[in-house]
Each structure stands twice: as structure tokens, then as C-alpha cells.
Amino acid sequence: MAHLSISLPDDVAALAQARAQAGGFADLSAYLAALVRADDDEECDPALAEALAEGERGPFVDCDFEAIIAEARAKFRRE
């Protein structure tokens, strides 16, 4: 296993430590390794990355989530 030494601003280090503990990781190293793996997984699926980017570009619409769910439930009951 490779050994790396990194420097982080105090607030980032505290946030990383808190996230590691909240996420049930054994230690900060395990959390950081999981972040790197997740980043690598995202890079491996260009279609997913493009779909996410497309969603972020918009257009954004103002919608009523509850109304959408009610409409879908009503349609499902009719079918």
C-alpha cells in the first residue's frame, strides 16, 4: 500500500474527518480512498457524466413535485 502525505486547510480537514466518522469509515484514509474510487467510477461512465452535465445545464423549471406525484398516481390507477 502506498503512503501519501497531503495538506488540507483546517476547515476541509475537519469536514473530511466528520464525513468519515458519519459514513462509518474506519479512518480518514478509508474515506479518502472511497472518494477517489467514486471519482474514478464516475469517470468510467461517460454517458452518465454527460447526462448529469446536461441536467445541470438546464433548463430549470418551476414545478410542484406533489402535483406531479398525484398525476402519476392517478394515471397509474386508470391503467
N, CA, C and O atoms as a MOPAC input file, in Angstrom:
PM7 MOZYME 1SCF
protein

 N      0.84200 1    -1.16900 1     0.00000 1
 C      0.00000 1     0.00000 1     0.00000 1
 C      0.88900 1     1.23300 1     0.00000 1
 O      1.88200 1     1.30100 1     0.72400 1
 N      0.51500 1     2.20900 1    -0.82600 1
 C      1.28800 1     3.44600 1    -0.91200 1
 C      0.95200 1     4.34600 1     0.27200 1
 O     -0.15500 1     4.30700 1     0.80700 1
 N      1.91100 1     5.14100 1     0.66100 1
 C      1.71700 1     6.09600 1     1.75100 1
 C      1.85300 1     7.49300 1     1.16200 1
 O      2.88000 1     7.83000 1     0.57400 1
 N      0.80200 1     8.30800 1     1.32400 1
 C      0.80800 1     9.67400 1     0.81300 1
 C      0.64700 1    10.63800 1     1.97500 1
 O      0.03200 1    10.31700 1     2.99200 1
 N      1.20500 1    11.81200 1     1.80600 1
 C      1.03000 1    12.86900 1     2.80000 1
 C      0.42700 1    14.07100 1     2.07900 1
 O      0.98000 1    14.54800 1     1.08900 1
 N     -0.71700 1    14.56200 1     2.58300 1
 C     -1.36100 1    15.71100 1     1.95600 1
 C     -1.59300 1    16.79200 1     2.99800 1
 O     -1.67100 1    16.51300 1     4.19500 1
 N     -1.70100 1    18.00900 1     2.53600 1
 C     -2.03100 1    19.13300 1     3.40800 1
 C     -3.39200 1    19.67500 1     3.00600 1
 O     -3.66200 1    19.89400 1     1.82500 1
 N     -4.24600 1    19.88800 1     3.99700 1
 C     -5.58100 1    20.42900 1     3.76200 1
 C     -5.80000 1    21.62200 1     4.67300 1
 O     -5.25200 1    21.66500 1     5.77500 1
 N     -6.58800 1    22.58500 1     4.23600 1
 C     -6.95700 1    23.66000 1     5.15100 1
 C     -7.68600 1    23.05800 1     6.35600 1
 O     -8.33300 1    22.01700 1     6.23800 1
 N     -7.58000 1    23.70400 1     7.49300 1
 C     -8.17600 1    23.16600 1     8.71600 1
 C     -9.65500 1    22.85900 1     8.57500 1
 O    -10.12000 1    21.82400 1     9.05300 1
 N    -10.40200 1    23.74800 1     7.92300 1
 C    -11.84400 1    23.51600 1     7.79700 1
 C    -12.15100 1    22.31500 1     6.91500 1
 O    -13.10200 1    21.58000 1     7.18200 1
 N    -11.36100 1    22.10500 1     5.87300 1
 C    -11.56400 1    20.96200 1     4.98200 1
 C    -11.19400 1    19.67100 1     5.70500 1
 O    -11.88800 1    18.66300 1     5.57300 1
 N    -10.11300 1    19.69600 1     6.46300 1
 C     -9.70300 1    18.52100 1     7.22100 1
 C    -10.77100 1    18.14100 1     8.24300 1
 O    -11.08300 1    16.96200 1     8.40800 1
 N    -11.33200 1    19.13600 1     8.92600 1
 C    -12.38300 1    18.86500 1     9.90800 1
 C    -13.62600 1    18.29100 1     9.22900 1
 O    -14.24300 1    17.35800 1     9.74400 1
 N    -13.99000 1    18.84500 1     8.08100 1
 C    -15.13500 1    18.33800 1     7.33900 1
 C    -14.89800 1    16.90000 1     6.89100 1
 O    -15.78100 1    16.05400 1     7.03100 1
 N    -13.72700 1    16.62000 1     6.36200 1
 C    -13.39800 1    15.26800 1     5.91100 1
 C    -13.45200 1    14.28400 1     7.07600 1
 O    -13.98400 1    13.18300 1     6.93100 1
 N    -12.91700 1    14.66100 1     8.20600 1
 C    -12.93200 1    13.79000 1     9.38300 1
 C    -14.36900 1    13.53000 1     9.83500 1
 O    -14.72400 1    12.39800 1    10.16300 1
 N    -15.18600 1    14.56900 1     9.85300 1
 C    -16.58500 1    14.41800 1    10.25700 1
 C    -17.33200 1    13.50500 1     9.28900 1
 O    -18.11300 1    12.65300 1     9.71500 1
 N    -17.09800 1    13.67800 1     7.99100 1
 C    -17.77000 1    12.83800 1     6.99000 1
 C    -17.31500 1    11.38300 1     7.09900 1
 O    -18.11500 1    10.46100 1     6.93400 1
 N    -16.03200 1    11.18600 1     7.37700 1
 C    -15.51200 1     9.83000 1     7.53600 1
 C    -16.19400 1     9.13300 1     8.71000 1
 O    -16.60600 1     7.97900 1     8.60100 1
 N    -16.30900 1     9.83600 1     9.82100 1
 C    -16.95500 1     9.24700 1    11.00500 1
 C    -18.43300 1     9.00700 1    10.74600 1
 O    -18.95400 1     7.94100 1    11.07400 1
 N    -19.11400 1     9.98800 1    10.16100 1
 C    -20.54900 1     9.85700 1     9.89700 1
 C    -20.83100 1     8.73400 1     8.89800 1
 O    -21.87100 1     8.08000 1     8.96700 1
 N    -19.90200 1     8.51900 1     7.97700 1
 C    -20.07900 1     7.48900 1     6.95900 1
 C    -19.67900 1     6.09800 1     7.39900 1
 O    -19.81300 1     5.14000 1     6.63900 1
 N    -19.18400 1     5.98000 1     8.63200 1
 C    -18.80900 1     4.66900 1     9.14900 1
 C    -17.49000 1     4.13900 1     8.61600 1
 O    -17.24100 1     2.93400 1     8.65500 1
 N    -16.64700 1     5.02900 1     8.12100 1
 C    -15.33900 1     4.59300 1     7.62500 1
 C    -14.40800 1     4.33200 1     8.79500 1
 O    -14.52100 1     4.96300 1     9.84600 1
 N    -13.49400 1     3.40500 1     8.60600 1
 C    -12.55500 1     3.03900 1     9.66600 1
 C    -11.67500 1     4.21800 1    10.06300 1
 O    -11.34200 1     4.39500 1    11.23500 1
 N    -11.30900 1     5.01000 1     9.07900 1
 C    -10.47500 1     6.18300 1     9.34300 1
 C    -10.53900 1     7.12200 1     8.15100 1
 O    -11.21100 1     6.84300 1     7.15800 1
 N     -9.83600 1     8.22900 1     8.26100 1
 C     -9.84700 1     9.22700 1     7.19200 1
 C     -9.26900 1     8.66900 1     5.89500 1
 O     -9.74200 1     9.01100 1     4.81200 1
 N     -8.26900 1     7.82700 1     5.99100 1
 C     -7.67600 1     7.23100 1     4.79000 1
 C     -8.69900 1     6.40800 1     4.01200 1
 O     -8.74200 1     6.47000 1     2.78300 1
 N     -9.51600 1     5.64300 1     4.71800 1
 C    -10.53800 1     4.82600 1     4.05800 1
 C    -11.55900 1     5.71400 1     3.36300 1
 O    -12.00800 1     5.40300 1     2.25900 1
 N    -11.92600 1     6.81700 1     4.00600 1
 C    -12.87600 1     7.75700 1     3.40700 1
 C    -12.29500 1     8.38000 1     2.13900 1
 O    -12.96500 1     8.43000 1     1.10800 1
 N    -11.06500 1     8.84700 1     2.21100 1
 C    -10.43500 1     9.46400 1     1.04100 1
 C    -10.27200 1     8.46200 1    -0.09500 1
 O    -10.44100 1     8.81600 1    -1.26200 1
 N     -9.94500 1     7.21500 1     0.23600 1
 C     -9.83000 1     6.17300 1    -0.79400 1
 C    -11.18000 1     5.95600 1    -1.47600 1
 O    -11.23900 1     5.78800 1    -2.69400 1
 N    -12.26800 1     5.96000 1    -0.69300 1
 C    -13.60300 1     5.79700 1    -1.26500 1
 C    -13.94900 1     6.96800 1    -2.18300 1
 O    -14.56800 1     6.76900 1    -3.22800 1
 N    -13.55500 1     8.19000 1    -1.80200 1
 C    -13.80700 1     9.34800 1    -2.66000 1
 C    -13.07200 1     9.22300 1    -3.99300 1
 O    -13.63100 1     9.52600 1    -5.04700 1
 N    -11.83800 1     8.78200 1    -3.94000 1
 C    -11.05400 1     8.63300 1    -5.17400 1
 C    -11.67400 1     7.54600 1    -6.05300 1
 O    -11.77400 1     7.70900 1    -7.26900 1
 N    -12.09200 1     6.43400 1    -5.43200 1
 C    -12.72500 1     5.36000 1    -6.21100 1
 C    -14.02600 1     5.85300 1    -6.83900 1
 O    -14.30400 1     5.55800 1    -8.00100 1
 N    -14.81500 1     6.59500 1    -6.08700 1
 C    -16.07400 1     7.12100 1    -6.61900 1
 C    -15.80700 1     8.06700 1    -7.78500 1
 O    -16.52500 1     8.04900 1    -8.78500 1
 N    -14.78500 1     8.88200 1    -7.65500 1
 C    -14.41600 1     9.78600 1    -8.73300 1
 C    -14.00200 1     8.99300 1    -9.96500 1
 O    -14.35400 1     9.35600 1   -11.08700 1
 N    -13.26500 1     7.92500 1    -9.76200 1
 C    -12.82400 1     7.08700 1   -10.86900 1
 C    -14.01800 1     6.39300 1   -11.51600 1
 O    -14.07800 1     6.29000 1   -12.74100 1
 N    -14.96500 1     5.91700 1   -10.71700 1
 C    -16.16300 1     5.26700 1   -11.25300 1
 C    -16.95400 1     6.23300 1   -12.11400 1
 O    -17.46200 1     5.85400 1   -13.17000 1
 N    -17.06300 1     7.48900 1   -11.67000 1
 C    -17.79800 1     8.49300 1   -12.43400 1
 C    -17.11300 1     8.73500 1   -13.77200 1
 O    -17.77800 1     8.89500 1   -14.79600 1
 N    -15.80900 1     8.76200 1   -13.76100 1
 C    -15.04800 1     8.96700 1   -14.99000 1
 C    -15.24400 1     7.80400 1   -15.96100 1
 O    -15.12200 1     7.98800 1   -17.17200 1
 N    -15.54300 1     6.61900 1   -15.45200 1
 C    -15.64700 1     5.43100 1   -16.29700 1
 C    -16.94500 1     5.37400 1   -17.08100 1
 O    -17.05200 1     4.57500 1   -18.01100 1
 N    -17.93400 1     6.18700 1   -16.74500 1
 C    -19.21800 1     6.12500 1   -17.42900 1
 C    -19.50400 1     7.46300 1   -18.10800 1
 O    -20.18400 1     8.31500 1   -17.53500 1
 N    -18.99500 1     7.65100 1   -19.31200 1
 C    -19.17300 1     8.93000 1   -19.99200 1
 C    -20.63600 1     9.28000 1   -20.24400 1
 O    -20.99600 1    10.45700 1   -20.23200 1
 N    -21.48500 1     8.27800 1   -20.47300 1
 C    -22.90200 1     8.56300 1   -20.72500 1
 C    -23.54700 1     9.15800 1   -19.47900 1
 O    -24.33700 1    10.09800 1   -19.57500 1
 N    -23.21300 1     8.61400 1   -18.30900 1
 C    -23.74700 1     9.14900 1   -17.05700 1
 C    -23.22900 1    10.56000 1   -16.82100 1
 O    -23.99100 1    11.45000 1   -16.44500 1
 N    -21.94700 1    10.76400 1   -17.03900 1
 C    -21.36300 1    12.08800 1   -16.83900 1
 C    -22.02300 1    13.11900 1   -17.75200 1
 O    -22.28400 1    14.24300 1   -17.32400 1
 N    -22.29400 1    12.75000 1   -19.00100 1
 C    -22.95000 1    13.67200 1   -19.93000 1
 C    -24.38600 1    13.94000 1   -19.51600 1
 O    -24.84900 1    15.07700 1   -19.60900 1
 N    -25.10100 1    12.92100 1   -19.06200 1
 C    -26.48300 1    13.11400 1   -18.61000 1
 C    -26.53800 1    14.04800 1   -17.40700 1
 O    -27.41800 1    14.90500 1   -17.32200 1
 N    -25.60600 1    13.88600 1   -16.48400 1
 C    -25.55300 1    14.77400 1   -15.32000 1
 C    -25.24200 1    16.20800 1   -15.74800 1
 O    -25.85600 1    17.15700 1   -15.26200 1
 N    -24.29200 1    16.35000 1   -16.65000 1
 C    -23.93100 1    17.68500 1   -17.12800 1
 C    -25.10700 1    18.33200 1   -17.84700 1
 O    -25.35300 1    19.52800 1   -17.68700 1
 N    -25.83300 1    17.55000 1   -18.63500 1
 C    -26.99800 1    18.08300 1   -19.34300 1
 C    -28.05500 1    18.56800 1   -18.35600 1
 O    -28.65900 1    19.62200 1   -18.55400 1
 N    -28.27000 1    17.80900 1   -17.31200 1
 C    -29.22800 1    18.21400 1   -16.29400 1
 C    -28.81600 1    19.48600 1   -15.58600 1
 O    -29.65700 1    20.33000 1   -15.27700 1
 N    -27.52500 1    19.62800 1   -15.32800 1
 C    -27.02600 1    20.83100 1   -14.66100 1
 C    -27.13200 1    22.06600 1   -15.56100 1
 O    -27.28500 1    23.18200 1   -15.06600 1
 N    -27.05100 1    21.87000 1   -16.87300 1
 C    -27.15000 1    22.99500 1   -17.80000 1
 C    -28.57800 1    23.53500 1   -17.88500 1
 O    -28.79300 1    24.67700 1   -18.29100 1
 N    -29.53700 1    22.71800 1   -17.50500 1
 C    -30.92200 1    23.17300 1   -17.52000 1
 C    -31.61100 1    22.78200 1   -18.80600 1
 O    -31.06200 1    21.95600 1   -19.53500 1
 N    -32.72600 1    23.29200 1   -19.12600 1
 C    -33.38300 1    24.40600 1   -18.44100 1
 C    -34.03400 1    23.93000 1   -17.14200 1
 O    -34.44200 1    22.77600 1   -17.01400 1
 N    -34.11400 1    24.83400 1   -16.20800 1
 C    -34.73700 1    24.53700 1   -14.93700 1
 C    -36.17900 1    25.01000 1   -14.98800 1
 O    -36.47400 1    26.10000 1   -15.47800 1
 N    -37.05200 1    24.19000 1   -14.48500 1
 C    -38.46800 1    24.54500 1   -14.49200 1
 C    -38.98100 1    24.58900 1   -13.06400 1
 O    -38.53700 1    23.84200 1   -12.19300 1
 N    -39.91500 1    25.47500 1   -12.85700 1
 C    -40.56500 1    25.56800 1   -11.56600 1
 C    -41.73100 1    24.59600 1   -11.59200 1
 O    -42.66500 1    24.76800 1   -12.37600 1
 N    -41.69000 1    23.58100 1   -10.74700 1
 C    -42.75700 1    22.59600 1   -10.77000 1
 C    -43.16300 1    22.21500 1    -9.35300 1
 O    -42.41900 1    22.41300 1    -8.39200 1
 N    -44.34700 1    21.67200 1    -9.25800 1
 C    -44.90200 1    21.23500 1    -7.99400 1
 C    -44.72600 1    19.72300 1    -7.91800 1
 O    -45.45300 1    18.97500 1    -8.57200 1
 N    -43.77200 1    19.28000 1    -7.13000 1
 C    -43.45900 1    17.85900 1    -7.03300 1
 C    -44.68300 1    17.05400 1    -6.59900 1
 O    -44.95400 1    15.98600 1    -7.14800 1
 N    -45.41000 1    17.56200 1    -5.62500 1
 C    -46.58900 1    16.84700 1    -5.13100 1
 C    -47.63200 1    16.68100 1    -6.24100 1
 O    -48.27600 1    15.63600 1    -6.33100 1
 N    -47.80100 1    17.70200 1    -7.08500 1
 C    -48.75400 1    17.61300 1    -8.19000 1
 C    -48.30700 1    16.56300 1    -9.21100 1
 O    -49.13400 1    15.83100 1    -9.75700 1
 N    -47.03400 1    16.49400 1    -9.45900 1
 C    -46.50200 1    15.50100 1   -10.40300 1
 C    -46.76500 1    14.10200 1    -9.87500 1
 O    -47.20600 1    13.23200 1   -10.62600 1
 N    -46.50200 1    13.87200 1    -8.59100 1
 C    -46.73300 1    12.55700 1    -7.98700 1
 C    -48.22300 1    12.20900 1    -8.02600 1
 O    -48.59100 1    11.08200 1    -8.35800 1
 N    -49.08300 1    13.18100 1    -7.68600 1
 C    -50.53000 1    12.93300 1    -7.71100 1
 C    -50.99500 1    12.57000 1    -9.11100 1
 O    -51.81300 1    11.66400 1    -9.27400 1
 N    -50.48700 1    13.26700 1   -10.12500 1
 C    -50.85200 1    12.97400 1   -11.51000 1
 C    -50.39800 1    11.57800 1   -11.91300 1
 O    -51.14200 1    10.85000 1   -12.57100 1
 N    -49.19700 1    11.20200 1   -11.52800 1
 C    -48.68300 1     9.87400 1   -11.86500 1
 C    -49.50400 1     8.79200 1   -11.17600 1
 O    -49.79600 1     7.75800 1   -11.77800 1
 N    -49.87600 1     9.01900 1    -9.92500 1
 C    -50.69000 1     8.03000 1    -9.20200 1
 C    -52.06500 1     7.88900 1    -9.85000 1
 O    -52.57900 1     6.77900 1    -9.99600 1
 N    -52.66000 1     9.02500 1   -10.23900 1
 C    -53.97300 1     8.98700 1   -10.88900 1
 C    -53.87900 1     8.22200 1   -12.21200 1
 O    -54.75600 1     7.41700 1   -12.52400 1
 N    -52.84300 1     8.46300 1   -12.97300 1
 C    -52.66600 1     7.77500 1   -14.25000 1
 C    -52.47100 1     6.28300 1   -14.02600 1
 O    -53.01500 1     5.46300 1   -14.76600 1
 N    -51.69500 1     5.93100 1   -13.00600 1
 C    -51.43800 1     4.52100 1   -12.70700 1
 C    -52.73600 1     3.81700 1   -12.33000 1
 O    -52.95400 1     2.67100 1   -12.72100 1
 N    -53.60000 1     4.49500 1   -11.57300 1
 C    -54.87000 1     3.88800 1   -11.15600 1
 C    -55.79600 1     3.65700 1   -12.34300 1
 O    -56.57200 1     2.70100 1   -12.34800 1
 N    -55.72100 1     4.53200 1   -13.35700 1
 C    -56.57500 1     4.38100 1   -14.54400 1
 C    -56.14700 1     3.20400 1   -15.40900 1
 O    -56.96800 1     2.60100 1   -16.09900 1
 N    -54.87400 1     2.88700 1   -15.37000 1
 C    -54.34400 1     1.85000 1   -16.28300 1
 C    -54.57700 1     0.47800 1   -15.77200 1
 O    -54.19200 1    -0.49600 1   -16.42000 1

